[in-house]
C-alpha cells in the first residue's frame, strides 16, 4: 500500500466526523447561481466566465468539504447532463412543448466549471496529503 491513498483506490482515511454530508448543497447552489450568471452570456462573455468561475469555486469547496472518489461523484453529473440533452432534443417533438431556450438549461452551462472545481479541489487535497 502506497503512502498516497488515492493511488490504491482509497480516497481518504478521514473519519465520518471530518466529512460534511450537507455539502452537496454547495454543488447544487454553484450550478444554480453559476448557471444563472452564465445564462447572461449574450450580453457579454464576461458573464459566462464569471458563471463558470462561480461553479468552479463551488465544485472545489464541495470536494474539500466532502471528499469522495471523483468517479463516484461524477456519475450523477453525467447522468444529469445526458438526461437534459435527451429531453432538450425530444421535448419539442411532443405537442404542447415549446422549443427549450438556453435559459431553461442555464445550469448545464455551469457544469464544466463545477467539474473543473471538483478536480482542482481533489488535486489541492492530494498535494496537502
GROMACS elastic network, one bead per residue, 0.5 to 0.9 nm:
[ bonds ]
;  ai    aj funct       b0    kb
    1     4     6  0.83127   500
    1     5     6  0.80727   500
    1     7     6  0.86302   500
    1     8     6  0.66429   500
    2     5     6  0.68076   500
    2     7     6  0.70729   500
    2     8     6  0.69120   500
    3     7     6  0.84490   500
    3   129     6  0.89954   500
    4     7     6  0.57396   500
    4     8     6  0.74006   500
    4    10     6  0.87465   500
    4   126     6  0.78982   500
    4   129     6  0.73802   500
    5     8     6  0.55315   500
    5     9     6  0.67596   500
    5    10     6  0.50445   500
    5    11     6  0.58453   500
    5    12     6  0.61249   500
    5    13     6  0.78033   500
    5   126     6  0.89758   500
    5   129     6  0.88301   500
    6     9     6  0.52164   500
    6    10     6  0.50806   500
    6    12     6  0.72053   500
    6    69     6  0.82782   500
    6   126     6  0.80508   500
    7    10     6  0.71740   500
    7    11     6  0.84490   500
    8    11     6  0.83114   500
    9    69     6  0.83275   500
   10    13     6  0.76794   500
   10    69     6  0.79149   500
   11    14     6  0.88085   500
   11    67     6  0.73239   500
   11    68     6  0.60840   500
   11    69     6  0.56422   500
   11    70     6  0.89542   500
   12    15     6  0.86347   500
   12    67     6  0.73346   500
   12    68     6  0.77248   500
   12    69     6  0.87927   500
   14    17     6  0.79117   500
   14    18     6  0.60921   500
   14    19     6  0.72766   500
   14    67     6  0.86296   500
   15    18     6  0.54922   500
   15    19     6  0.69783   500
   16    19     6  0.52900   500
   16    20     6  0.80400   500
   16    21     6  0.89922   500
   17    20     6  0.76065   500
   18    65     6  0.83222   500
   18    66     6  0.81733   500
   19    22     6  0.89914   500
   19    23     6  0.87178   500
   19    65     6  0.63614   500
   19    66     6  0.50540   500
   19    67     6  0.72342   500
   20    23     6  0.56954   500
   20    24     6  0.87953   500
   20    65     6  0.58347   500
   20    66     6  0.54157   500
   20    67     6  0.89031   500
   21    24     6  0.69699   500
   21    65     6  0.83705   500
   21    66     6  0.65866   500
   22    25     6  0.61220   500
   22    26     6  0.81482   500
   22    65     6  0.89946   500
   22    66     6  0.85115   500
   23    26     6  0.53399   500
   23    27     6  0.72228   500
   23    61     6  0.83067   500
   23    62     6  0.56823   500
   23    63     6  0.84550   500
   23    65     6  0.62466   500
   23    66     6  0.63511   500
   24    27     6  0.52590   500
   24    28     6  0.64152   500
   24    29     6  0.86299   500
   24    62     6  0.65745   500
   24    66     6  0.82151   500
   25    28     6  0.51433   500
   25    29     6  0.59316   500
   25    30     6  0.83196   500
   25    62     6  0.82514   500
   26    29     6  0.52431   500
   26    30     6  0.60083   500
   26    31     6  0.86824   500
   26    58     6  0.57832   500
   26    59     6  0.74943   500
   26    61     6  0.71914   500
   26    62     6  0.57745   500
   27    30     6  0.50238   500
   27    31     6  0.63092   500
   27    32     6  0.86607   500
   27    55     6  0.76563   500
   27    58     6  0.55814   500
   27    59     6  0.56804   500
   27    60     6  0.88445   500
   27    61     6  0.81113   500
   27    62     6  0.58919   500
   27    63     6  0.89188   500
   27   114     6  0.72084   500
   28    31     6  0.51135   500
   28    32     6  0.61696   500
   28    33     6  0.86078   500
   28    58     6  0.84638   500
   29    33     6  0.58574   500
   29    34     6  0.79078   500
   29    55     6  0.83820   500
   29    58     6  0.76642   500
   30    33     6  0.53707   500
   30    34     6  0.54363   500
   30    35     6  0.77929   500
   30    51     6  0.87581   500
   30    54     6  0.62642   500
   30    56     6  0.77815   500
   30    57     6  0.77451   500
   30    59     6  0.71871   500
   30   107     6  0.87521   500
   30   110     6  0.79104   500
   30   114     6  0.71888   500
   31    34     6  0.52364   500
   31    35     6  0.55041   500
   31    36     6  0.82257   500
   31    51     6  0.87176   500
   31    54     6  0.83428   500
   31    55     6  0.57502   500
   31    58     6  0.80753   500
   31    59     6  0.88978   500
   31   106     6  0.84947   500
   31   107     6  0.51347   500
   31   108     6  0.75453   500
   31   109     6  0.83800   500
   31   110     6  0.56246   500
   31   111     6  0.65699   500
   31   113     6  0.86036   500
   31   114     6  0.69799   500
   32    35     6  0.52130   500
   32    36     6  0.61265   500
   32    37     6  0.86743   500
   32    55     6  0.84818   500
   32   106     6  0.78164   500
   32   107     6  0.55159   500
   32   110     6  0.80687   500
   33    36     6  0.51411   500
   33    37     6  0.62429   500
   33    38     6  0.85179   500
   33    51     6  0.73777   500
   33    54     6  0.74652   500
   33    55     6  0.76832   500
   33   107     6  0.79352   500
   33   110     6  0.86569   500
   34    37     6  0.51955   500
   34    38     6  0.59732   500
   34    39     6  0.85269   500
   34    48     6  0.85759   500
   34    50     6  0.74360   500
   34    52     6  0.61027   500
   34    53     6  0.75499   500
   34    54     6  0.52094   500
   34    55     6  0.50992   500
   34    56     6  0.86886   500
   34    58     6  0.88970   500
   34   106     6  0.83900   500
   34   107     6  0.70234   500
   34   109     6  0.80972   500
   34   110     6  0.55492   500
   34   111     6  0.87898   500
   34   113     6  0.84474   500
   34   114     6  0.88674   500
   35    39     6  0.59698   500
   35    40     6  0.89469   500
   35    48     6  0.85558   500
   35    51     6  0.59736   500
   35    52     6  0.77888   500
   35    54     6  0.88527   500
   35    55     6  0.78149   500
   35   103     6  0.86897   500
   35   105     6  0.80989   500
   35   108     6  0.67143   500
   35   109     6  0.56571   500
   35   111     6  0.80504   500
   36    39     6  0.52491   500
   36    40     6  0.72409   500
   36    51     6  0.73207   500
   36   103     6  0.78681   500
   36   106     6  0.58648   500
   36   107     6  0.68380   500
   36   109     6  0.88353   500
   36   110     6  0.85623   500
   37    40     6  0.58030   500
   37    41     6  0.79077   500
   37    47     6  0.58931   500
   37    48     6  0.68715   500
   37    50     6  0.69844   500
   37    52     6  0.85703   500
   37    54     6  0.86808   500
   37   106     6  0.84014   500
   37   110     6  0.88646   500
   38    41     6  0.56234   500
   38    45     6  0.84639   500
   38    46     6  0.85813   500
   38    47     6  0.52625   500
   38    49     6  0.71164   500
   38    50     6  0.68431   500
   38    52     6  0.68595   500
   38   106     6  0.69968   500
   38   107     6  0.83010   500
   38   109     6  0.65311   500
   38   110     6  0.68413   500
   39    42     6  0.75524   500
   39    47     6  0.75959   500
   39    48     6  0.69784   500
   39    51     6  0.80642   500
   39   102     6  0.71345   500
   39   103     6  0.59387   500
   39   105     6  0.85616   500
   39   106     6  0.54294   500
   39   107     6  0.83162   500
   39   109     6  0.73386   500
   40    43     6  0.57743   500
   40    44     6  0.71384   500
   40    45     6  0.82365   500
   40    46     6  0.89937   500
   40    47     6  0.58382   500
   40    48     6  0.69629   500
   40    51     6  0.89966   500
   40   103     6  0.86240   500
   41    44     6  0.50909   500
   41    45     6  0.50706   500
   41    46     6  0.71463   500
   41    47     6  0.52334   500
   41    48     6  0.50219   500
   41    49     6  0.85165   500
   42    45     6  0.71401   500
   42    47     6  0.84949   500
   42    48     6  0.87674   500
   43    46     6  0.85543   500
   43    47     6  0.76562   500
   44    47     6  0.58403   500
   44    48     6  0.75106   500
   45    48     6  0.51234   500
   45    49     6  0.64166   500
   45    50     6  0.86101   500
   46    49     6  0.51184   500
   46    50     6  0.60448   500
   46    51     6  0.85387   500
   47    50     6  0.50087   500
   47    51     6  0.60350   500
   47    52     6  0.85645   500
   48    51     6  0.51273   500
   48    52     6  0.62236   500
   48    53     6  0.85724   500
   48   109     6  0.82154   500
   48   110     6  0.84761   500
   49    52     6  0.51626   500
   49    53     6  0.60995   500
   49    54     6  0.86413   500
   50    54     6  0.61445   500
   50    55     6  0.86281   500
   51    54     6  0.51511   500
   51    55     6  0.62788   500
   51    56     6  0.85887   500
   51   109     6  0.81668   500
   51   110     6  0.62678   500
   51   113     6  0.79485   500
   52    55     6  0.51196   500
   52    56     6  0.60352   500
   52    57     6  0.86244   500
   52   109     6  0.76930   500
   52   110     6  0.52526   500
   52   111     6  0.79108   500
   52   112     6  0.72024   500
   52   114     6  0.74596   500
   53    57     6  0.61544   500
   53    58     6  0.85531   500
   53   110     6  0.85476   500
   53   113     6  0.63197   500
   53   114     6  0.85036   500
   53   117     6  0.86081   500
   54    57     6  0.52524   500
   54    58     6  0.62551   500
   54    59     6  0.86670   500
   54   110     6  0.82432   500
   54   113     6  0.75671   500
   54   114     6  0.82259   500
   55    58     6  0.50199   500
   55    59     6  0.60928   500
   55    60     6  0.86420   500
   55   110     6  0.57640   500
   55   111     6  0.72635   500
   55   112     6  0.80839   500
   55   115     6  0.82928   500
   55   116     6  0.85619   500
   55   117     6  0.71401   500
   56    59     6  0.50213   500
   56    60     6  0.61962   500
   56    61     6  0.85701   500
   56   110     6  0.82115   500
   56   111     6  0.87041   500
   56   112     6  0.79288   500
   56   115     6  0.70090   500
   56   116     6  0.58050   500
   56   118     6  0.73392   500
   56   120     6  0.84166   500
   57    60     6  0.51823   500
   57    61     6  0.61409   500
   57    62     6  0.85310   500
   57   113     6  0.80649   500
   57   114     6  0.74564   500
   57   116     6  0.89395   500
   57   117     6  0.57907   500
   57   118     6  0.86410   500
   57   121     6  0.88038   500
   58    61     6  0.50818   500
   58    62     6  0.60209   500
   58    63     6  0.86385   500
   58   113     6  0.86918   500
   58   114     6  0.65656   500
   58   117     6  0.67792   500
   58   118     6  0.82621   500
   59    62     6  0.50484   500
   59    63     6  0.62424   500
   59    64     6  0.86199   500
   59   113     6  0.75119   500
   59   115     6  0.64325   500
   59   116     6  0.71732   500
   59   119     6  0.80696   500
   59   120     6  0.83582   500
   59   121     6  0.73119   500
   60    63     6  0.52235   500
   60    64     6  0.61703   500
   60    65     6  0.85763   500
   60   114     6  0.76731   500
   60   115     6  0.86391   500
   60   116     6  0.79191   500
   60   119     6  0.72897   500
   60   120     6  0.61527   500
   60   122     6  0.75575   500
   60   124     6  0.89187   500
   61    64     6  0.50990   500
   61    65     6  0.59804   500
   61    66     6  0.84668   500
   61   117     6  0.77619   500
   61   118     6  0.78743   500
   61   121     6  0.69298   500
   62    65     6  0.52098   500
   62    66     6  0.60433   500
   62    67     6  0.77190   500
   62   117     6  0.84439   500
   62   118     6  0.70980   500
   62   121     6  0.80515   500
   63    66     6  0.53086   500
   63    68     6  0.70005   500
   63    70     6  0.86635   500
   63   117     6  0.79815   500
   63   118     6  0.54620   500
   63   119     6  0.81093   500
   63   120     6  0.87292   500
   63   121     6  0.55909   500
   63   122     6  0.64249   500
   63   125     6  0.88918   500
   64    67     6  0.56725   500
   64   118     6  0.84048   500
   64   121     6  0.59158   500
   64   122     6  0.72078   500
   64   124     6  0.86239   500
   64   125     6  0.72076   500
   67    70     6  0.85941   500
   67   121     6  0.88606   500
   67   122     6  0.76214   500
   67   125     6  0.87871   500
   68    71     6  0.85750   500
   68    72     6  0.72886   500
   68    73     6  0.68112   500
   68   122     6  0.87762   500
   69    72     6  0.55001   500
   69    73     6  0.64049   500
   69    74     6  0.87713   500
   69   122     6  0.88502   500
   70    74     6  0.58645   500
   70    75     6  0.85329   500
   70   118     6  0.74755   500
   70   119     6  0.74521   500
   70   122     6  0.80954   500
   71    74     6  0.52954   500
   71    75     6  0.63601   500
   72    75     6  0.56042   500
   72    76     6  0.79650   500
   73    76     6  0.65276   500
   73    77     6  0.73734   500
   73   118     6  0.89987   500
   74    77     6  0.50113   500
   74    78     6  0.60611   500
   74    79     6  0.85773   500
   74   115     6  0.77085   500
   75    78     6  0.52794   500
   75    79     6  0.62861   500
   75    80     6  0.86598   500
   76    79     6  0.50441   500
   76    80     6  0.60671   500
   76    81     6  0.85893   500
   77    80     6  0.50597   500
   77    81     6  0.62457   500
   77    82     6  0.86854   500
   77   111     6  0.80094   500
   77   115     6  0.85008   500
   78    81     6  0.50527   500
   78    82     6  0.61391   500
   78    83     6  0.85033   500
   79    82     6  0.50710   500
   79    83     6  0.59362   500
   79    84     6  0.84018   500
   80    83     6  0.51951   500
   80    84     6  0.60576   500
   80    85     6  0.85690   500
   80   108     6  0.88638   500
   81    84     6  0.52009   500
   81    85     6  0.61781   500
   81    86     6  0.86524   500
   81   108     6  0.70085   500
   81   111     6  0.82973   500
   82    85     6  0.51747   500
   82    86     6  0.61965   500
   82    87     6  0.86239   500
   83    86     6  0.51328   500
   83    87     6  0.61340   500
   83    88     6  0.84346   500
   84    87     6  0.50863   500
   84    88     6  0.59004   500
   84    89     6  0.85344   500
   84   105     6  0.78097   500
   84   108     6  0.82794   500
   85    89     6  0.61883   500
   85    90     6  0.86423   500
   86    89     6  0.51740   500
   86    90     6  0.61051   500
   86    91     6  0.83290   500
   87    90     6  0.51114   500
   87    91     6  0.54850   500
   87    92     6  0.86367   500
   88    91     6  0.59147   500
   88    92     6  0.75017   500
   88    99     6  0.81203   500
   88   100     6  0.64348   500
   88   105     6  0.85317   500
   89    92     6  0.68597   500
   89    93     6  0.80666   500
   89   100     6  0.88593   500
   90    93     6  0.55304   500
   90    94     6  0.71665   500
   91    94     6  0.53924   500
   91    95     6  0.84074   500
   91    97     6  0.61331   500
   91    98     6  0.76636   500
   91    99     6  0.75075   500
   91   100     6  0.78900   500
   92    95     6  0.73510   500
   92    96     6  0.82058   500
   92    97     6  0.55324   500
   92    98     6  0.56743   500
   92    99     6  0.52124   500
   92   100     6  0.73849   500
   93    96     6  0.88947   500
   93    97     6  0.76236   500
   93    98     6  0.88255   500
   93    99     6  0.88997   500
   94    97     6  0.59461   500
   94    98     6  0.86520   500
   95    98     6  0.82532   500
   97   100     6  0.81703   500
   98   101     6  0.87307   500
  100   103     6  0.80701   500
  100   104     6  0.62844   500
  100   105     6  0.79152   500
  101   104     6  0.54850   500
  101   105     6  0.71588   500
  101   106     6  0.89854   500
  102   105     6  0.52946   500
  102   106     6  0.60931   500
  102   109     6  0.87760   500
  103   107     6  0.85280   500
  104   107     6  0.81602   500
  105   108     6  0.55124   500
  105   109     6  0.71830   500
  106   109     6  0.53801   500
  106   110     6  0.72393   500
  107   110     6  0.53294   500
  107   111     6  0.66122   500
  108   111     6  0.50220   500
  108   112     6  0.79835   500
  109   112     6  0.71047   500
  109   113     6  0.82521   500
  110   113     6  0.53213   500
  110   114     6  0.63837   500
  110   115     6  0.88510   500
  111   114     6  0.50982   500
  111   115     6  0.62108   500
  111   116     6  0.85488   500
  112   115     6  0.51553   500
  112   116     6  0.60528   500
  112   117     6  0.85228   500
  113   116     6  0.50568   500
  113   117     6  0.61013   500
  113   118     6  0.86822   500
  114   117     6  0.50255   500
  114   118     6  0.62859   500
  114   119     6  0.87626   500
  115   118     6  0.51088   500
  115   119     6  0.63563   500
  115   120     6  0.86335   500
  116   119     6  0.51884   500
  116   120     6  0.60861   500
  116   121     6  0.84831   500
  117   120     6  0.50222   500
  117   121     6  0.59012   500
  117   122     6  0.84828   500
  118   121     6  0.51330   500
  118   122     6  0.62493   500
  118   123     6  0.86810   500
  119   122     6  0.51604   500
  119   123     6  0.62159   500
  119   124     6  0.86760   500
  120   123     6  0.50107   500
  120   124     6  0.61458   500
  120   125     6  0.86224   500
  121   124     6  0.51526   500
  121   125     6  0.62908   500
  121   126     6  0.86942   500
  122   125     6  0.50819   500
  122   126     6  0.61544   500
  122   127     6  0.87039   500
  123   126     6  0.50736   500
  123   127     6  0.63371   500
  123   128     6  0.87418   500
  124   127     6  0.52577   500
  124   128     6  0.64130   500
  124   129     6  0.88755   500
  125   128     6  0.50048   500
  125   129     6  0.62385   500
  126   129     6  0.51272   500
